[in-house]
Amino acid sequence: MYRYLKGDHANISPQDIKVLGVVVTGSASELTELMNVKEIRAAELGVTIVPNK
């Protein structure tokens, strides 16, 4: 993917892209709806904060 984005190839087709993982954000109650989705192999619930705010 890096080579395609860098410009070594003129066209990108869907077959050229491999998704290794994604980040999904939402509230804890929204994310619990995904608990029984078979495509999800691992998950972690965490928090991100901005210091000094």
mmCIF file of the N, C-alpha and C atoms, coordinates in Angstrom:
data_MODEL
# 
_entry.id   MODEL 
# 
loop_
_atom_site.group_PDB 
_atom_site.id 
_atom_site.type_symbol 
_atom_site.label_atom_id 
_atom_site.label_alt_id 
_atom_site.label_comp_id 
_atom_site.label_asym_id 
_atom_site.label_entity_id 
_atom_site.label_seq_id 
_atom_site.pdbx_PDB_ins_code 
_atom_site.Cartn_x 
_atom_site.Cartn_y 
_atom_site.Cartn_z 
_atom_site.occupancy 
_atom_site.B_iso_or_equiv 
_atom_site.pdbx_formal_charge 
_atom_site.auth_seq_id 
_atom_site.auth_comp_id 
_atom_site.auth_asym_id 
_atom_site.auth_atom_id 
_atom_site.pdbx_PDB_model_num 
ATOM 1   N N  . MET A 1 1  ? 0.826   -1.183  0.000   1.00 0.00 ? 1  MET A N  1 
ATOM 2   C CA . MET A 1 1  ? 0.000   0.000   0.000   1.00 0.00 ? 1  MET A CA 1 
ATOM 3   C C  . MET A 1 1  ? 0.870   1.246   0.000   1.00 0.00 ? 1  MET A C  1 
ATOM 4   N N  . TYR A 1 2  ? 1.965   1.207   0.740   1.00 0.00 ? 2  TYR A N  1 
ATOM 5   C CA . TYR A 1 2  ? 2.861   2.369   0.793   1.00 0.00 ? 2  TYR A CA 1 
ATOM 6   C C  . TYR A 1 2  ? 3.341   2.746   -0.603  1.00 0.00 ? 2  TYR A C  1 
ATOM 7   N N  . ARG A 1 3  ? 3.716   1.740   -1.416  1.00 0.00 ? 3  ARG A N  1 
ATOM 8   C CA . ARG A 1 3  ? 4.205   2.020   -2.770  1.00 0.00 ? 3  ARG A CA 1 
ATOM 9   C C  . ARG A 1 3  ? 3.126   2.679   -3.615  1.00 0.00 ? 3  ARG A C  1 
ATOM 10  N N  . TYR A 1 4  ? 1.867   2.232   -3.474  1.00 0.00 ? 4  TYR A N  1 
ATOM 11  C CA . TYR A 1 4  ? 0.776   2.832   -4.233  1.00 0.00 ? 4  TYR A CA 1 
ATOM 12  C C  . TYR A 1 4  ? 0.569   4.289   -3.814  1.00 0.00 ? 4  TYR A C  1 
ATOM 13  N N  . LEU A 1 5  ? 0.525   4.531   -2.522  1.00 0.00 ? 5  LEU A N  1 
ATOM 14  C CA . LEU A 1 5  ? 0.313   5.893   -2.033  1.00 0.00 ? 5  LEU A CA 1 
ATOM 15  C C  . LEU A 1 5  ? 1.489   6.795   -2.359  1.00 0.00 ? 5  LEU A C  1 
ATOM 16  N N  . LYS A 1 6  ? 2.673   6.226   -2.382  1.00 0.00 ? 6  LYS A N  1 
ATOM 17  C CA . LYS A 1 6  ? 3.880   6.975   -2.693  1.00 0.00 ? 6  LYS A CA 1 
ATOM 18  C C  . LYS A 1 6  ? 3.926   7.374   -4.168  1.00 0.00 ? 6  LYS A C  1 
ATOM 19  N N  . GLY A 1 7  ? 3.230   6.651   -5.005  1.00 0.00 ? 7  GLY A N  1 
ATOM 20  C CA . GLY A 1 7  ? 3.163   7.032   -6.405  1.00 0.00 ? 7  GLY A CA 1 
ATOM 21  C C  . GLY A 1 7  ? 3.836   6.081   -7.361  1.00 0.00 ? 7  GLY A C  1 
ATOM 22  N N  . ASP A 1 8  ? 4.253   4.900   -6.916  1.00 0.00 ? 8  ASP A N  1 
ATOM 23  C CA . ASP A 1 8  ? 4.898   3.944   -7.812  1.00 0.00 ? 8  ASP A CA 1 
ATOM 24  C C  . ASP A 1 8  ? 3.913   3.295   -8.782  1.00 0.00 ? 8  ASP A C  1 
ATOM 25  N N  . HIS A 1 9  ? 2.619   3.383   -8.511  1.00 0.00 ? 9  HIS A N  1 
ATOM 26  C CA . HIS A 1 9  ? 1.599   2.801   -9.378  1.00 0.00 ? 9  HIS A CA 1 
ATOM 27  C C  . HIS A 1 9  ? 0.542   3.860   -9.676  1.00 0.00 ? 9  HIS A C  1 
ATOM 28  N N  . ALA A 1 10 ? 0.066   3.886   -10.902 1.00 0.00 ? 10 ALA A N  1 
ATOM 29  C CA . ALA A 1 10 ? -0.892  4.908   -11.318 1.00 0.00 ? 10 ALA A CA 1 
ATOM 30  C C  . ALA A 1 10 ? -2.299  4.636   -10.795 1.00 0.00 ? 10 ALA A C  1 
ATOM 31  N N  . ASN A 1 11 ? -2.705  3.372   -10.748 1.00 0.00 ? 11 ASN A N  1 
ATOM 32  C CA . ASN A 1 11 ? -4.084  3.038   -10.368 1.00 0.00 ? 11 ASN A CA 1 
ATOM 33  C C  . ASN A 1 11 ? -4.088  2.058   -9.205  1.00 0.00 ? 11 ASN A C  1 
ATOM 34  N N  . ILE A 1 12 ? -5.053  2.240   -8.315  1.00 0.00 ? 12 ILE A N  1 
ATOM 35  C CA . ILE A 1 12 ? -5.251  1.314   -7.204  1.00 0.00 ? 12 ILE A CA 1 
ATOM 36  C C  . ILE A 1 12 ? -6.614  0.664   -7.389  1.00 0.00 ? 12 ILE A C  1 
ATOM 37  N N  . SER A 1 13 ? -6.655  -0.642  -7.387  1.00 0.00 ? 13 SER A N  1 
ATOM 38  C CA . SER A 1 13 ? -7.930  -1.348  -7.472  1.00 0.00 ? 13 SER A CA 1 
ATOM 39  C C  . SER A 1 13 ? -8.254  -1.932  -6.096  1.00 0.00 ? 13 SER A C  1 
ATOM 40  N N  . PRO A 1 14 ? -9.505  -2.260  -5.842  1.00 0.00 ? 14 PRO A N  1 
ATOM 41  C CA . PRO A 1 14 ? -9.860  -2.860  -4.554  1.00 0.00 ? 14 PRO A CA 1 
ATOM 42  C C  . PRO A 1 14 ? -9.082  -4.139  -4.258  1.00 0.00 ? 14 PRO A C  1 
ATOM 43  N N  . GLN A 1 15 ? -8.696  -4.880  -5.278  1.00 0.00 ? 15 GLN A N  1 
ATOM 44  C CA . GLN A 1 15 ? -7.943  -6.115  -5.078  1.00 0.00 ? 15 GLN A CA 1 
ATOM 45  C C  . GLN A 1 15 ? -6.523  -5.825  -4.579  1.00 0.00 ? 15 GLN A C  1 
ATOM 46  N N  . ASP A 1 16 ? -6.036  -4.607  -4.795  1.00 0.00 ? 16 ASP A N  1 
ATOM 47  C CA . ASP A 1 16 ? -4.692  -4.227  -4.361  1.00 0.00 ? 16 ASP A CA 1 
ATOM 48  C C  . ASP A 1 16 ? -4.623  -3.869  -2.881  1.00 0.00 ? 16 ASP A C  1 
ATOM 49  N N  . ILE A 1 17 ? -5.764  -3.667  -2.241  1.00 0.00 ? 17 ILE A N  1 
ATOM 50  C CA . ILE A 1 17 ? -5.802  -3.179  -0.866  1.00 0.00 ? 17 ILE A CA 1 
ATOM 51  C C  . ILE A 1 17 ? -6.115  -4.335  0.076   1.00 0.00 ? 17 ILE A C  1 
ATOM 52  N N  . LYS A 1 18 ? -5.287  -4.510  1.086   1.00 0.00 ? 18 LYS A N  1 
ATOM 53  C CA . LYS A 1 18 ? -5.521  -5.523  2.111   1.00 0.00 ? 18 LYS A CA 1 
ATOM 54  C C  . LYS A 1 18 ? -5.688  -4.805  3.445   1.00 0.00 ? 18 LYS A C  1 
ATOM 55  N N  . VAL A 1 19 ? -6.824  -4.987  4.071   1.00 0.00 ? 19 VAL A N  1 
ATOM 56  C CA . VAL A 1 19 ? -7.098  -4.370  5.366   1.00 0.00 ? 19 VAL A CA 1 
ATOM 57  C C  . VAL A 1 19 ? -6.636  -5.325  6.448   1.00 0.00 ? 19 VAL A C  1 
ATOM 58  N N  . LEU A 1 20 ? -5.700  -4.870  7.278   1.00 0.00 ? 20 LEU A N  1 
ATOM 59  C CA . LEU A 1 20 ? -5.183  -5.705  8.355   1.00 0.00 ? 20 LEU A CA 1 
ATOM 60  C C  . LEU A 1 20 ? -5.928  -5.468  9.661   1.00 0.00 ? 20 LEU A C  1 
ATOM 61  N N  . GLY A 1 21 ? -6.551  -4.325  9.795   1.00 0.00 ? 21 GLY A N  1 
ATOM 62  C CA . GLY A 1 21 ? -7.292  -4.016  11.009  1.00 0.00 ? 21 GLY A CA 1 
ATOM 63  C C  . GLY A 1 21 ? -7.908  -2.644  10.907  1.00 0.00 ? 21 GLY A C  1 
ATOM 64  N N  . VAL A 1 22 ? -8.805  -2.354  11.809  1.00 0.00 ? 22 VAL A N  1 
ATOM 65  C CA . VAL A 1 22 ? -9.463  -1.052  11.841  1.00 0.00 ? 22 VAL A CA 1 
ATOM 66  C C  . VAL A 1 22 ? -9.595  -0.596  13.289  1.00 0.00 ? 22 VAL A C  1 
ATOM 67  N N  . VAL A 1 23 ? -9.812  0.685   13.462  1.00 0.00 ? 23 VAL A N  1 
ATOM 68  C CA . VAL A 1 23 ? -10.098 1.253   14.776  1.00 0.00 ? 23 VAL A CA 1 
ATOM 69  C C  . VAL A 1 23 ? -11.528 1.759   14.741  1.00 0.00 ? 23 VAL A C  1 
ATOM 70  N N  . VAL A 1 24 ? -12.324 1.307   15.677  1.00 0.00 ? 24 VAL A N  1 
ATOM 71  C CA . VAL A 1 24 ? -13.719 1.720   15.773  1.00 0.00 ? 24 VAL A CA 1 
ATOM 72  C C  . VAL A 1 24 ? -13.874 2.506   17.060  1.00 0.00 ? 24 VAL A C  1 
ATOM 73  N N  . THR A 1 25 ? -14.486 3.667   16.977  1.00 0.00 ? 25 THR A N  1 
ATOM 74  C CA . THR A 1 25 ? -14.691 4.476   18.174  1.00 0.00 ? 25 THR A CA 1 
ATOM 75  C C  . THR A 1 25 ? -16.179 4.607   18.466  1.00 0.00 ? 25 THR A C  1 
ATOM 76  N N  . GLY A 1 26 ? -16.483 4.867   19.717  1.00 0.00 ? 26 GLY A N  1 
ATOM 77  C CA . GLY A 1 26 ? -17.867 5.046   20.132  1.00 0.00 ? 26 GLY A CA 1 
ATOM 78  C C  . GLY A 1 26 ? -17.972 4.889   21.632  1.00 0.00 ? 26 GLY A C  1 
ATOM 79  N N  . SER A 1 27 ? -19.167 5.044   22.123  1.00 0.00 ? 27 SER A N  1 
ATOM 80  C CA . SER A 1 27 ? -19.386 4.866   23.561  1.00 0.00 ? 27 SER A CA 1 
ATOM 81  C C  . SER A 1 27 ? -19.371 3.374   23.886  1.00 0.00 ? 27 SER A C  1 
ATOM 82  N N  . ALA A 1 28 ? -19.223 3.060   25.152  1.00 0.00 ? 28 ALA A N  1 
ATOM 83  C CA . ALA A 1 28 ? -19.206 1.656   25.571  1.00 0.00 ? 28 ALA A CA 1 
ATOM 84  C C  . ALA A 1 28 ? -20.501 0.950   25.170  1.00 0.00 ? 28 ALA A C  1 
ATOM 85  N N  . SER A 1 29 ? -21.621 1.628   25.302  1.00 0.00 ? 29 SER A N  1 
ATOM 86  C CA . SER A 1 29 ? -22.895 0.996   24.943  1.00 0.00 ? 29 SER A CA 1 
ATOM 87  C C  . SER A 1 29 ? -23.004 0.784   23.435  1.00 0.00 ? 29 SER A C  1 
ATOM 88  N N  . GLU A 1 30 ? -22.452 1.688   22.643  1.00 0.00 ? 30 GLU A N  1 
ATOM 89  C CA . GLU A 1 30 ? -22.473 1.507   21.192  1.00 0.00 ? 30 GLU A CA 1 
ATOM 90  C C  . GLU A 1 30 ? -21.578 0.339   20.779  1.00 0.00 ? 30 GLU A C  1 
ATOM 91  N N  . LEU A 1 31 ? -20.425 0.227   21.423  1.00 0.00 ? 31 LEU A N  1 
ATOM 92  C CA . LEU A 1 31 ? -19.480 -0.820  21.056  1.00 0.00 ? 31 LEU A CA 1 
ATOM 93  C C  . LEU A 1 31 ? -19.933 -2.204  21.502  1.00 0.00 ? 31 LEU A C  1 
ATOM 94  N N  . THR A 1 32 ? -20.744 -2.291  22.553  1.00 0.00 ? 32 THR A N  1 
ATOM 95  C CA . THR A 1 32 ? -21.228 -3.604  22.990  1.00 0.00 ? 32 THR A CA 1 
ATOM 96  C C  . THR A 1 32 ? -22.125 -4.245  21.929  1.00 0.00 ? 32 THR A C  1 
ATOM 97  N N  . GLU A 1 33 ? -22.686 -3.444  21.039  1.00 0.00 ? 33 GLU A N  1 
ATOM 98  C CA . GLU A 1 33 ? -23.495 -3.991  19.950  1.00 0.00 ? 33 GLU A CA 1 
ATOM 99  C C  . GLU A 1 33 ? -22.648 -4.842  19.001  1.00 0.00 ? 33 GLU A C  1 
ATOM 100 N N  . LEU A 1 34 ? -21.339 -4.667  19.028  1.00 0.00 ? 34 LEU A N  1 
ATOM 101 C CA . LEU A 1 34 ? -20.442 -5.400  18.132  1.00 0.00 ? 34 LEU A CA 1 
ATOM 102 C C  . LEU A 1 34 ? -19.893 -6.681  18.754  1.00 0.00 ? 34 LEU A C  1 
ATOM 103 N N  . MET A 1 35 ? -20.295 -6.999  19.976  1.00 0.00 ? 35 MET A N  1 
ATOM 104 C CA . MET A 1 35 ? -19.715 -8.131  20.698  1.00 0.00 ? 35 MET A CA 1 
ATOM 105 C C  . MET A 1 35 ? -19.875 -9.465  19.986  1.00 0.00 ? 35 MET A C  1 
ATOM 106 N N  . ASN A 1 36 ? -20.964 -9.684  19.299  1.00 0.00 ? 36 ASN A N  1 
ATOM 107 C CA . ASN A 1 36 ? -21.224 -10.985 18.672  1.00 0.00 ? 36 ASN A CA 1 
ATOM 108 C C  . ASN A 1 36 ? -20.992 -10.986 17.170  1.00 0.00 ? 36 ASN A C  1 
ATOM 109 N N  . VAL A 1 37 ? -20.275 -9.997  16.661  1.00 0.00 ? 37 VAL A N  1 
ATOM 110 C CA . VAL A 1 37 ? -19.967 -9.949  15.229  1.00 0.00 ? 37 VAL A CA 1 
ATOM 111 C C  . VAL A 1 37 ? -18.809 -10.907 14.960  1.00 0.00 ? 37 VAL A C  1 
ATOM 112 N N  . LYS A 1 38 ? -19.015 -11.884 14.088  1.00 0.00 ? 38 LYS A N  1 
ATOM 113 C CA . LYS A 1 38 ? -18.021 -12.939 13.892  1.00 0.00 ? 38 LYS A CA 1 
ATOM 114 C C  . LYS A 1 38 ? -16.722 -12.441 13.272  1.00 0.00 ? 38 LYS A C  1 
ATOM 115 N N  . GLU A 1 39 ? -16.742 -11.325 12.542  1.00 0.00 ? 39 GLU A N  1 
ATOM 116 C CA . GLU A 1 39 ? -15.535 -10.810 11.904  1.00 0.00 ? 39 GLU A CA 1 
ATOM 117 C C  . GLU A 1 39 ? -14.566 -10.164 12.897  1.00 0.00 ? 39 GLU A C  1 
ATOM 118 N N  . ILE A 1 40 ? -15.031 -9.838  14.084  1.00 0.00 ? 40 ILE A N  1 
ATOM 119 C CA . ILE A 1 40 ? -14.173 -9.227  15.092  1.00 0.00 ? 40 ILE A CA 1 
ATOM 120 C C  . ILE A 1 40 ? -13.452 -10.335 15.844  1.00 0.00 ? 40 ILE A C  1 
ATOM 121 N N  . ARG A 1 41 ? -12.128 -10.331 15.739  1.00 0.00 ? 41 ARG A N  1 
ATOM 122 C CA . ARG A 1 41 ? -11.337 -11.401 16.362  1.00 0.00 ? 41 ARG A CA 1 
ATOM 123 C C  . ARG A 1 41 ? -10.724 -10.962 17.680  1.00 0.00 ? 41 ARG A C  1 
ATOM 124 N N  . ALA A 1 42 ? -10.525 -9.658  17.863  1.00 0.00 ? 42 ALA A N  1 
ATOM 125 C CA . ALA A 1 42 ? -9.949  -9.144  19.104  1.00 0.00 ? 42 ALA A CA 1 
ATOM 126 C C  . ALA A 1 42 ? -10.472 -7.728  19.309  1.00 0.00 ? 42 ALA A C  1 
ATOM 127 N N  . ALA A 1 43 ? -10.656 -7.355  20.552  1.00 0.00 ? 43 ALA A N  1 
ATOM 128 C CA . ALA A 1 43 ? -11.153 -6.019  20.854  1.00 0.00 ? 43 ALA A CA 1 
ATOM 129 C C  . ALA A 1 43 ? -10.627 -5.579  22.208  1.00 0.00 ? 43 ALA A C  1 
ATOM 130 N N  . GLU A 1 44 ? -10.514 -4.275  22.360  1.00 0.00 ? 44 GLU A N  1 
ATOM 131 C CA . GLU A 1 44 ? -10.093 -3.708  23.639  1.00 0.00 ? 44 GLU A CA 1 
ATOM 132 C C  . GLU A 1 44 ? -10.821 -2.392  23.829  1.00 0.00 ? 44 GLU A C  1 
ATOM 133 N N  . LEU A 1 45 ? -11.376 -2.213  24.981  1.00 0.00 ? 45 LEU A N  1 
ATOM 134 C CA . LEU A 1 45 ? -12.070 -0.981  25.316  1.00 0.00 ? 45 LEU A CA 1 
ATOM 135 C C  . LEU A 1 45 ? -11.114 -0.107  26.101  1.00 0.00 ? 45 LEU A C  1 
ATOM 136 N N  . GLY A 1 46 ? -10.900 1.120   25.649  1.00 0.00 ? 46 GLY A N  1 
ATOM 137 C CA . GLY A 1 46 ? -9.949  2.005   26.313  1.00 0.00 ? 46 GLY A CA 1 
ATOM 138 C C  . GLY A 1 46 ? -10.415 3.447   26.267  1.00 0.00 ? 46 GLY A C  1 
ATOM 139 N N  . VAL A 1 47 ? -9.581  4.321   26.781  1.00 0.00 ? 47 VAL A N  1 
ATOM 140 C CA . VAL A 1 47 ? -9.898  5.743   26.865  1.00 0.00 ? 47 VAL A CA 1 
ATOM 141 C C  . VAL A 1 47 ? -8.722  6.537   26.337  1.00 0.00 ? 47 VAL A C  1 
ATOM 142 N N  . THR A 1 48 ? -9.001  7.613   25.620  1.00 0.00 ? 48 THR A N  1 
ATOM 143 C CA . THR A 1 48 ? -7.977  8.555   25.182  1.00 0.00 ? 48 THR A CA 1 
ATOM 144 C C  . THR A 1 48 ? -8.306  9.895   25.821  1.00 0.00 ? 48 THR A C  1 
ATOM 145 N N  . ILE A 1 49 ? -7.301  10.521  26.405  1.00 0.00 ? 49 ILE A N  1 
ATOM 146 C CA . ILE A 1 49 ? -7.527  11.802  27.070  1.00 0.00 ? 49 ILE A CA 1 
ATOM 147 C C  . ILE A 1 49 ? -6.579  12.855  26.512  1.00 0.00 ? 49 ILE A C  1 
ATOM 148 N N  . VAL A 1 50 ? -6.955  14.116  26.672  1.00 0.00 ? 50 VAL A N  1 
ATOM 149 C CA . VAL A 1 50 ? -6.094  15.230  26.324  1.00 0.00 ? 50 VAL A CA 1 
ATOM 150 C C  . VAL A 1 50 ? -5.647  15.846  27.640  1.00 0.00 ? 50 VAL A C  1 
ATOM 151 N N  . PRO A 1 51 ? -4.360  15.795  27.962  1.00 0.00 ? 51 PRO A N  1 
ATOM 152 C CA . PRO A 1 51 ? -3.872  16.336  29.241  1.00 0.00 ? 51 PRO A CA 1 
ATOM 153 C C  . PRO A 1 51 ? -4.115  17.838  29.360  1.00 0.00 ? 51 PRO A C  1 
ATOM 154 N N  . ASN A 1 52 ? -4.258  18.290  30.582  1.00 0.00 ? 52 ASN A N  1 
ATOM 155 C CA . ASN A 1 52 ? -4.386  19.717  30.909  1.00 0.00 ? 52 ASN A CA 1 
ATOM 156 C C  . ASN A 1 52 ? -5.637  20.362  30.331  1.00 0.00 ? 52 ASN A C  1 
ATOM 157 N N  . LYS A 1 53 ? -6.713  19.642  30.250  1.00 0.00 ? 53 LYS A N  1 
ATOM 158 C CA . LYS A 1 53 ? -7.975  20.242  29.786  1.00 0.00 ? 53 LYS A CA 1 
ATOM 159 C C  . LYS A 1 53 ? -9.047  19.992  30.783  1.00 0.00 ? 53 LYS A C  1 
# 
